[in-house]
Amino acid sequence: MNLKKVYPQIPEGLNRVLMHFSAGATVFYETVWELLEDLEEARADL
């Protein structure tokens, strides 16, 4: 589920991370480092 549609205050970077874990996701994190990089970017947006 795209939580940004329900909660528009969610930053785009965090929404992108959450979309990787949604049901029916077609894109997955290959490594933990990829996840950490995206989380660092999302944190910077907060």
N, C-alpha and C positions, 0 to 999 in steps of 0.2 A: 504494500500500500504506500502510496506517495503521501507521507504525513504533511508535506508542505501545503497540500491542497486543504487539509483540515486545519493546520496550524501555520498560517502564512508567516509568522514571526520566526520560524526555524530558518537559520542561515542556509544558503545554497550548498556550501561545503559540507555541512553536517547532514543535510538531506541526501547528498550524493553518497555519503558513507552508509547511511541507513538503508538506502535503496539496494545496496549490495546484499542485505540480509532479508529483504522482503520475499514473500512467496512468489515464485515464478521468475525470480531474478535470472537474467541470462549472463551477467557479468559477475565474476567472483574474484576475490583476492587470491593471488597465487602464493604470496608470502605475507608474513606478519609485518615485514618492513613496508610493504605497499600500504597496508592498513594504517600503520603508524604515520607514514607520510601524509596520507589524507586526513588523519585526525589532527596532525599538527597544523595543516592548512585550515581546517575547520575551527580549531581553537584560536588561530590568529584572527579569524573573522568575528569572533565574539568580542 
